[in-house]
Structure formats: structure tokens, C-alpha cells
Amino acid sequence: MIVRSSKQPLWVPSEARRRAANLTRFIDLVNRKHGLRVRSIESCGSGRGRDCRVLAVVWDFAGVVASRGYDQVVDDLTRFPGARWF
């Protein structure tokens, strides 16, 4: 059986649901903390080397508990593999 993909989504949330979604709250937090204008989760990771500030916000938003804090998210974005995270 051949399944053809469609450009039409199976479901689209109402505006009220979209505003109340955790993902929307996360994107809003990223924008507030860093003065960004991110509109989707896809754009959070776009650009050269990705925006590591978003990773730091994940810790705050998700309530990550770690044995210690961090001074920087990544030491050298040009070293892949080999970069040291958190």
C-alpha cells in the first residue's frame, strides 16, 4: 500500500489551545529572557551553531535539578565532536 503525504495537517489547535500550550509558554520565555522574536520551536535551533541561550532556558523552564550550576552552555561551538556542554 502506498501512502501519499498531504500538505494539510490532520488537526489544527484553536488559538486558545495554542496560547495555553507549554511549547508556546516556553517560546514566550525564550523571547522575554533574551529579547528575541522566536515564533516557532524550529527557529529556536536555526542559524549558525544554533542559539545556545535556548538550551539554558530549557533548564529554567523544565526545572532541571543538577548537582551544580553552569557558567556557560558550550565551550566552543566550532568543535564538533569535542565541544563541552554545560
C-alpha positions as CSV (number, residue, x, y, z in Angstrom):
1,M,0.0,0.0,0.0
2,I,1.3,3.4,-0.9
3,V,0.6,6.3,1.4
4,R,0.8,9.7,0.0
5,S,1.6,12.6,2.2
6,S,-0.6,15.7,2.3
7,K,0.3,19.3,3.0
8,Q,-2.9,19.6,5.0
9,P,-2.4,19.0,8.8
10,L,-4.7,16.4,10.4
11,W,-5.6,18.8,13.1
12,V,-5.0,22.5,13.9
13,P,-5.4,23.7,17.5
14,S,-7.7,26.6,18.4
15,E,-6.0,29.9,19.2
16,A,-6.9,29.4,22.8
17,R,-5.2,26.0,22.9
18,R,-2.1,27.3,21.2
19,R,-1.8,30.2,23.6
20,A,-2.2,27.8,26.6
21,A,0.3,25.2,25.3
22,N,3.5,24.5,27.2
23,L,5.5,24.9,24.0
24,T,4.0,28.4,23.5
25,R,4.9,29.3,27.1
26,F,8.5,28.1,26.5
27,I,8.9,30.2,23.3
28,D,7.5,33.2,25.1
29,L,10.0,32.7,27.9
30,V,12.9,32.4,25.4
31,N,11.8,35.7,23.8
32,R,11.4,37.5,27.1
33,K,14.7,36.4,28.6
34,H,16.8,37.1,25.5
35,G,14.9,39.8,23.7
36,L,14.3,37.5,20.7
37,R,11.4,37.2,18.3
38,V,11.2,33.4,18.0
39,R,7.9,32.3,16.5
40,S,8.3,28.5,16.4
41,I,10.4,25.8,18.1
42,E,12.1,25.1,14.7
43,S,13.5,28.6,14.7
44,C,15.0,28.2,18.2
45,G,17.6,25.9,16.7
46,S,18.2,27.6,13.4
47,G,21.2,29.7,12.5
48,R,24.9,29.2,12.7
49,G,25.8,26.9,15.5
50,R,22.3,27.1,17.0
51,D,21.4,29.6,19.7
52,C,22.7,28.1,22.9
53,R,20.8,30.6,25.0
54,V,17.7,28.4,24.3
55,L,19.3,25.4,25.9
56,A,19.9,27.4,29.1
57,V,16.2,28.4,29.2
58,V,15.3,24.7,29.0
59,W,16.9,24.2,32.4
60,D,14.8,27.0,33.9
61,F,11.5,26.1,32.2
62,A,11.7,22.4,32.9
63,G,13.0,22.8,36.4
64,V,16.2,20.8,35.8
65,V,17.9,19.8,39.1
66,A,21.6,19.3,38.7
67,S,24.4,18.6,41.1
68,R,25.9,22.0,40.2
69,G,25.0,25.0,38.1
70,Y,26.8,26.0,34.9
71,D,28.8,29.0,33.8
72,Q,28.3,28.5,30.1
73,V,26.3,26.3,27.8
74,V,29.1,25.2,25.5
75,D,32.8,26.0,25.4
76,D,33.4,26.0,21.7
77,L,30.7,25.7,19.0
78,T,33.3,25.1,16.3
79,R,34.4,21.8,17.8
80,F,32.1,19.0,16.7
81,P,32.7,16.5,18.0
82,G,34.5,17.6,21.1
83,A,32.6,20.6,22.4
84,R,32.0,20.5,26.2
85,W,28.4,21.2,27.2
86,F,27.3,22.8,30.5
